[in-house]
Amino acid sequence: MGVMVQRTLTLGHSPDPDDAFMFYGLAHHLIPTHGYEFQHILQDIQTLNERARRGELDITAISIHAYAHISAQYALLPSGASMGDGYGPMLVAKRKFSRAEISGLRIAVPGTLTSAFLALQLWLDRPATGFNHIVVPFDQIFQTVQSGAADVGLIIHEGQLTWRKEGLEVCQDLGIWWGEQTGGLPLPLGGNVIHKRIPTVERKVIADIIASSIRYSLEHRPEAVRHALQYARNMGLELADQFVGMYVNHWTLDYGEPGRESIRRFLGQAFAQGLIPQLPELEFVA
């Protein structure tokens, strides 16, 4: 009875420096995994959101927006959050546009299940059907704006640090806006979830393994950043380090009460405005 059966779990995350940094300890077998094997599946966040809707992965990174669609199947893990603490997804364009102007322009967005897209709908105060948007892969948003195929781009990931090189202007940082709306709460962007088909007692063990991977990276920052660098598109060490710091920090180890409150408000407001189908129970693995 004492021998644990080796179990392989699928672990979905995006090929970004922050996720790579988080899972460094796990990917390199530097922390105990109590008999679990993790099969890392690297896909962009929109794809992971769609796979989570189909319940395909055991553990996955998702957009907090997508959680509203999958909460019947998945529970939130207490660690692995990406929070925009005074910064977040940005609207960029060749020149500054006002909110009123933007609501009439064509906006390139990185996927309709992303938290950035939900924040955009809250900011514009209108549902997706109420403005003109085109979905393009997040790493093609700059060129979509440059080519004129869209007037405005909704930037996530490292674009938040590299937009100056593109010669664009920031019309609005949605993380700053959210902080102003909420008395300084961070904008909830991403989280990790675990499928409810995994027994409750195992979920707790797995939650601890993931938290210890994040803690390991924070404690071995230089090595973990070097590992993450291979996923940093057009970023040197310094920029990658800055980016990792934006999205892997004390919020990532545990949402804490302010982080949970921020998710409640983000999804609560979205539900009140008819932007999500239901208000999910916030079920965290304790």
PARO-371751 format. One record per residue (C-alpha): residue number from 1; residue in one letter; x, y, z negated. Coordinates in steps of 0.1 Angstrom, whole numbers. Last residue first. Layout:
N
@seq=NUM	type=a	c1=X	c2=Y	c3=Z
...
% end
This chain:
286
@seq=286	type=a	c1=-68	c2=249	c3=0
@seq=285	type=v	c1=-74	c2=243	c3=37
@seq=284	type=f	c1=-93	c2=274	c3=45
@seq=283	type=e	c1=-129	c2=274	c3=56
@seq=282	type=l	c1=-141	c2=309	c3=66
@seq=281	type=e	c1=-177	c2=300	c3=74
@seq=280	type=p	c1=-181	c2=312	c3=109
@seq=279	type=l	c1=-204	c2=340	c3=119
@seq=278	type=q	c1=-221	c2=329	c3=150
@seq=277	type=p	c1=-222	c2=334	c3=188
@seq=276	type=i	c1=-196	c2=362	c3=189
@seq=275	type=l	c1=-200	c2=397	c3=204
@seq=274	type=g	c1=-234	c2=405	c3=191
@seq=273	type=q	c1=-224	c2=438	c3=174
@seq=272	type=a	c1=-231	c2=424	c3=140
@seq=271	type=f	c1=-211	c2=392	c3=149
@seq=270	type=a	c1=-181	c2=413	c3=160
@seq=269	type=q	c1=-183	c2=433	c3=128
@seq=268	type=g	c1=-184	c2=402	c3=107
@seq=267	type=l	c1=-156	c2=386	c3=127
@seq=266	type=f	c1=-132	c2=415	c3=120
@seq=265	type=r	c1=-145	c2=421	c3=85
@seq=264	type=r	c1=-142	c2=385	c3=74
@seq=263	type=i	c1=-108	c2=382	c3=91
@seq=262	type=s	c1=-96	c2=414	c3=72
@seq=261	type=e	c1=-109	c2=400	c3=39
@seq=260	type=r	c1=-89	c2=369	c3=44
@seq=259	type=g	c1=-58	c2=389	c3=50
@seq=258	type=p	c1=-64	c2=412	c3=21
@seq=257	type=e	c1=-70	c2=381	c3=-2
@seq=256	type=g	c1=-37	c2=364	c3=7
@seq=255	type=y	c1=-31	c2=353	c3=43
@seq=254	type=d	c1=-3	c2=330	c3=31
@seq=253	type=l	c1=32	c2=323	c3=46
@seq=252	type=t	c1=23	c2=343	c3=77
@seq=251	type=w	c1=12	c2=374	c3=59
@seq=250	type=h	c1=46	c2=376	c3=41
@seq=249	type=n	c1=63	c2=378	c3=75
@seq=248	type=v	c1=63	c2=362	c3=109
@seq=247	type=y	c1=46	c2=385	c3=134
@seq=246	type=m	c1=64	c2=418	c3=133
@seq=245	type=g	c1=96	c2=403	c3=121
@seq=244	type=v	c1=97	c2=379	c3=150
@seq=243	type=f	c1=94	c2=409	c3=174
@seq=242	type=q	c1=122	c2=427	c3=156
@seq=241	type=d	c1=145	c2=397	c3=158
@seq=240	type=a	c1=136	c2=392	c3=195
@seq=239	type=l	c1=145	c2=429	c3=201
@seq=238	type=e	c1=178	c2=425	c3=184
@seq=237	type=l	c1=187	c2=392	c3=201
@seq=236	type=g	c1=180	c2=404	c3=236
@seq=235	type=m	c1=145	c2=403	c3=251
@seq=234	type=n	c1=136	c2=397	c3=287
@seq=233	type=r	c1=114	c2=367	c3=279
@seq=232	type=a	c1=121	c2=355	c3=244
@seq=231	type=y	c1=115	c2=317	c3=243
@seq=230	type=q	c1=152	c2=308	c3=242
@seq=229	type=l	c1=156	c2=334	c3=215
@seq=228	type=a	c1=135	c2=315	c3=190
@seq=227	type=h	c1=164	c2=291	c3=182
@seq=226	type=r	c1=187	c2=321	c3=177
@seq=225	type=v	c1=159	c2=336	c3=155
@seq=224	type=a	c1=158	c2=304	c3=134
@seq=223	type=e	c1=196	c2=303	c3=130
@seq=222	type=p	c1=197	c2=340	c3=118
@seq=221	type=r	c1=166	c2=336	c3=96
@seq=220	type=h	c1=175	c2=306	c3=75
@seq=219	type=e	c1=152	c2=315	c3=45
@seq=218	type=l	c1=124	c2=329	c3=68
@seq=217	type=s	c1=128	c2=298	c3=89
@seq=216	type=y	c1=126	c2=274	c3=60
@seq=215	type=r	c1=95	c2=292	c3=47
@seq=214	type=i	c1=78	c2=287	c3=80
@seq=213	type=s	c1=86	c2=250	c3=80
@seq=212	type=s	c1=75	c2=247	c3=44
@seq=211	type=a	c1=42	c2=262	c3=52
@seq=210	type=i	c1=37	c2=237	c3=80
@seq=209	type=i	c1=46	c2=208	c3=57
@seq=208	type=d	c1=22	c2=222	c3=30
@seq=207	type=a	c1=-7	c2=223	c3=54
@seq=206	type=i	c1=1	c2=188	c3=65
@seq=205	type=v	c1=-2	c2=175	c3=29
@seq=204	type=k	c1=-34	c2=195	c3=24
@seq=203	type=r	c1=-49	c2=182	c3=56
@seq=202	type=e	c1=-41	c2=146	c3=45
@seq=201	type=v	c1=-64	c2=150	c3=14
@seq=200	type=t	c1=-92	c2=163	c3=36
@seq=199	type=p	c1=-91	c2=135	c3=61
@seq=198	type=i	c1=-82	c2=145	c3=97
@seq=197	type=r	c1=-113	c2=146	c3=118
@seq=196	type=k	c1=-116	c2=182	c3=106
@seq=195	type=h	c1=-90	c2=193	c3=131
@seq=194	type=i	c1=-64	c2=217	c3=117
@seq=193	type=v	c1=-61	c2=254	c3=125
@seq=192	type=n	c1=-33	c2=279	c3=128
@seq=191	type=g	c1=-39	c2=316	c3=130
@seq=190	type=g	c1=-37	c2=345	c3=154
@seq=189	type=l	c1=-47	c2=381	c3=157
@seq=188	type=p	c1=-60	c2=395	c3=124
@seq=187	type=l	c1=-56	c2=433	c3=124
@seq=186	type=p	c1=-40	c2=443	c3=91
@seq=185	type=l	c1=-61	c2=462	c3=65
@seq=184	type=g	c1=-52	c2=498	c3=60
@seq=183	type=g	c1=-85	c2=514	c3=49
@seq=182	type=t	c1=-106	c2=494	c3=74
@seq=181	type=q	c1=-112	c2=517	c3=103
@seq=180	type=e	c1=-78	c2=534	c3=102
@seq=179	type=g	c1=-61	c2=500	c3=101
@seq=178	type=w	c1=-82	c2=488	c3=130
@seq=177	type=w	c1=-71	c2=518	c3=151
@seq=176	type=i	c1=-34	c2=512	c3=143
@seq=175	type=g	c1=-38	c2=476	c3=153
@seq=174	type=l	c1=-56	c2=486	c3=185
@seq=173	type=d	c1=-27	c2=507	c3=197
@seq=172	type=q	c1=-43	c2=532	c3=222
@seq=171	type=c	c1=-35	c2=550	c3=254
@seq=170	type=v	c1=2	c2=539	c3=254
@seq=169	type=e	c1=20	c2=553	c3=285
@seq=168	type=l	c1=39	c2=533	c3=311
@seq=167	type=g	c1=74	c2=535	c3=325
@seq=166	type=e	c1=78	c2=498	c3=325
@seq=165	type=k	c1=109	c2=500	c3=302
@seq=164	type=r	c1=86	c2=518	c3=277
@seq=163	type=w	c1=63	c2=488	c3=276
@seq=162	type=t	c1=89	c2=465	c3=261
@seq=161	type=l	c1=80	c2=463	c3=224
@seq=160	type=q	c1=42	c2=457	c3=226
@seq=159	type=g	c1=49	c2=437	c3=258
@seq=158	type=e	c1=66	c2=412	c3=234
@seq=157	type=h	c1=32	c2=396	c3=226
@seq=156	type=i	c1=0	c2=413	c3=237
@seq=155	type=i	c1=-7	c2=441	c3=262
@seq=154	type=l	c1=-42	c2=451	c3=274
@seq=153	type=g	c1=-35	c2=468	c3=307
@seq=152	type=v	c1=-52	c2=498	c3=322
@seq=151	type=d	c1=-59	c2=509	c3=358
@seq=150	type=a	c1=-60	c2=474	c3=373
@seq=149	type=a	c1=-49	c2=461	c3=407
@seq=148	type=g	c1=-29	c2=493	c3=409
@seq=147	type=s	c1=4	c2=474	c3=415
@seq=146	type=q	c1=20	c2=487	c3=383
@seq=145	type=v	c1=-11	c2=478	c3=363
@seq=144	type=t	c1=-11	c2=442	c3=375
@seq=143	type=q	c1=27	c2=442	c3=372
@seq=142	type=f	c1=24	c2=450	c3=335
@seq=141	type=i	c1=-3	c2=424	c3=329
@seq=140	type=q	c1=16	c2=395	c3=344
@seq=139	type=d	c1=30	c2=381	c3=312
@seq=138	type=f	c1=-4	c2=379	c3=296
@seq=137	type=p	c1=-18	c2=357	c3=324
@seq=136	type=v	c1=-46	c2=377	c3=342
@seq=135	type=v	c1=-82	c2=382	c3=333
@seq=134	type=i	c1=-100	c2=411	c3=350
@seq=133	type=h	c1=-121	c2=437	c3=332
@seq=132	type=n	c1=-149	c2=462	c3=341
@seq=131	type=f	c1=-170	c2=472	c3=311
@seq=130	type=g	c1=-204	c2=464	c3=296
@seq=129	type=t	c1=-205	c2=426	c3=302
@seq=128	type=a	c1=-176	c2=422	c3=277
@seq=127	type=p	c1=-197	c2=437	c3=250
@seq=126	type=r	c1=-196	c2=474	c3=241
@seq=125	type=d	c1=-182	c2=495	c3=212
@seq=124	type=l	c1=-151	c2=503	c3=232
@seq=123	type=w	c1=-130	c2=496	c3=200
@seq=122	type=l	c1=-150	c2=466	c3=191
@seq=121	type=q	c1=-148	c2=452	c3=227
@seq=120	type=l	c1=-110	c2=459	c3=227
@seq=119	type=a	c1=-106	c2=441	c3=193
@seq=118	type=l	c1=-124	c2=411	c3=208
@seq=117	type=f	c1=-100	c2=411	c3=238
@seq=116	type=a	c1=-70	c2=414	c3=216
@seq=115	type=s	c1=-83	c2=385	c3=195
@seq=114	type=t	c1=-80	c2=364	c3=226
@seq=113	type=l	c1=-110	c2=344	c3=238
@seq=112	type=t	c1=-115	c2=365	c3=269
@seq=111	type=g	c1=-80	c2=361	c3=282
@seq=110	type=p	c1=-49	c2=383	c3=287
@seq=109	type=v	c1=-68	c2=415	c3=298
@seq=108	type=a	c1=-64	c2=437	c3=328
@seq=107	type=i	c1=-88	c2=467	c3=325
@seq=106	type=r	c1=-106	c2=484	c3=354
@seq=105	type=l	c1=-118	c2=518	c3=344
@seq=104	type=g	c1=-151	c2=532	c3=331
@seq=103	type=s	c1=-146	c2=524	c3=294
@seq=102	type=i	c1=-111	c2=537	c3=298
@seq=101	type=e	c1=-123	c2=572	c3=305
@seq=100	type=a	c1=-144	c2=574	c3=273
@seq=99	type=r	c1=-116	c2=559	c3=253
@seq=98	type=s	c1=-92	c2=586	c3=266
@seq=97	type=f	c1=-66	c2=579	c3=293
@seq=96	type=k	c1=-29	c2=585	c3=291
@seq=95	type=r	c1=-10	c2=580	c3=323
@seq=94	type=k	c1=4	c2=550	c3=341
@seq=93	type=a	c1=-16	c2=528	c3=317
@seq=92	type=v	c1=-12	c2=509	c3=285
@seq=91	type=l	c1=-38	c2=496	c3=260
@seq=90	type=m	c1=-20	c2=480	c3=231
@seq=89	type=p	c1=-24	c2=448	c3=210
@seq=88	type=g	c1=-13	c2=453	c3=174
@seq=87	type=y	c1=4	c2=477	c3=150
@seq=86	type=g	c1=-1	c2=489	c3=114
@seq=85	type=d	c1=0	c2=453	c3=101
@seq=84	type=g	c1=-9	c2=433	c3=132
@seq=83	type=m	c1=-13	c2=399	c3=115
@seq=82	type=s	c1=-2	c2=366	c3=130
@seq=81	type=a	c1=-12	c2=338	c3=106
@seq=80	type=g	c1=8	c2=306	c3=103
@seq=79	type=s	c1=-2	c2=297	c3=67
@seq=78	type=p	c1=-35	c2=290	c3=49
@seq=77	type=l	c1=-46	c2=265	c3=76
@seq=76	type=l	c1=-80	c2=273	c3=90
@seq=75	type=a	c1=-104	c2=244	c3=93
@seq=74	type=y	c1=-115	c2=230	c3=127
@seq=73	type=q	c1=-145	c2=213	c3=143
@seq=72	type=a	c1=-174	c2=234	c3=132
@seq=71	type=s	c1=-151	c2=265	c3=132
@seq=70	type=i	c1=-145	c2=262	c3=169
@seq=69	type=h	c1=-163	c2=292	c3=185
@seq=68	type=a	c1=-158	c2=318	c3=158
@seq=67	type=y	c1=-122	c2=305	c3=156
@seq=66	type=a	c1=-117	c2=318	c3=191
@seq=65	type=h	c1=-115	c2=354	c3=179
@seq=64	type=i	c1=-89	c2=344	c3=153
@seq=63	type=s	c1=-68	c2=334	c3=183
@seq=62	type=i	c1=-55	c2=298	c3=180
@seq=61	type=a	c1=-24	c2=280	c3=170
@seq=60	type=t	c1=-30	c2=243	c3=169
@seq=59	type=i	c1=-32	c2=212	c3=148
@seq=58	type=d	c1=-49	c2=179	c3=158
@seq=57	type=l	c1=-54	c2=190	c3=195
@seq=56	type=e	c1=-82	c2=181	c3=218
@seq=55	type=g	c1=-113	c2=196	c3=200
@seq=54	type=r	c1=-128	c2=208	c3=233
@seq=53	type=r	c1=-130	c2=244	c3=220
@seq=52	type=a	c1=-94	c2=238	c3=207
@seq=51	type=r	c1=-83	c2=231	c3=243
@seq=50	type=e	c1=-98	c2=265	c3=254
@seq=49	type=n	c1=-81	c2=284	c3=226
@seq=48	type=l	c1=-48	c2=266	c3=234
@seq=47	type=t	c1=-51	c2=276	c3=271
@seq=46	type=q	c1=-58	c2=313	c3=261
@seq=45	type=i	c1=-28	c2=311	c3=237
@seq=44	type=d	c1=-2	c2=300	c3=263
@seq=43	type=q	c1=10	c2=264	c3=261
@seq=42	type=l	c1=37	c2=246	c3=242
@seq=41	type=i	c1=27	c2=212	c3=229
@seq=40	type=h	c1=49	c2=200	c3=200
@seq=39	type=q	c1=44	c2=164	c3=191
@seq=38	type=f	c1=47	c2=162	c3=153
@seq=37	type=e	c1=57	c2=130	c3=135
@seq=36	type=y	c1=43	c2=124	c3=101
@seq=35	type=g	c1=60	c2=102	c3=75
@seq=34	type=h	c1=63	c2=127	c3=47
@seq=33	type=t	c1=75	c2=155	c3=70
@seq=32	type=p	c1=106	c2=165	c3=51
@seq=31	type=i	c1=123	c2=196	c3=65
@seq=30	type=l	c1=152	c2=201	c3=90
@seq=29	type=h	c1=137	c2=179	c3=117
@seq=28	type=h	c1=147	c2=203	c3=144
@seq=27	type=a	c1=112	c2=210	c3=157
@seq=26	type=l	c1=98	c2=212	c3=121
@seq=25	type=g	c1=124	c2=237	c3=108
@seq=24	type=y	c1=121	c2=258	c3=139
@seq=23	type=f	c1=83	c2=258	c3=138
@seq=22	type=m	c1=78	c2=294	c3=127
@seq=21	type=f	c1=106	c2=308	c3=149
@seq=20	type=a	c1=92	c2=291	c3=180
@seq=19	type=d	c1=58	c2=306	c3=171
@seq=18	type=d	c1=73	c2=341	c3=168
@seq=17	type=p	c1=96	c2=337	c3=198
@seq=16	type=d	c1=67	c2=327	c3=221
@seq=15	type=p	c1=60	c2=295	c3=239
@seq=14	type=s	c1=26	c2=292	c3=223
@seq=13	type=h	c1=16	c2=266	c3=198
@seq=12	type=g	c1=-1	c2=232	c3=198
@seq=11	type=l	c1=8	c2=205	c3=174
@seq=10	type=t	c1=-3	c2=170	c3=182
@seq=9	type=l	c1=0	c2=146	c3=153
@seq=8	type=t	c1=19	c2=114	c3=153
@seq=7	type=r	c1=14	c2=92	c3=123
@seq=6	type=q	c1=39	c2=68	c3=107
@seq=5	type=v	c1=19	c2=46	c3=83
@seq=4	type=m	c1=28	c2=53	c3=47
@seq=3	type=v	c1=42	c2=24	c3=27
@seq=2	type=g	c1=29	c2=24	c3=-8
@seq=1	type=m	c1=0	c2=0	c3=0
% end
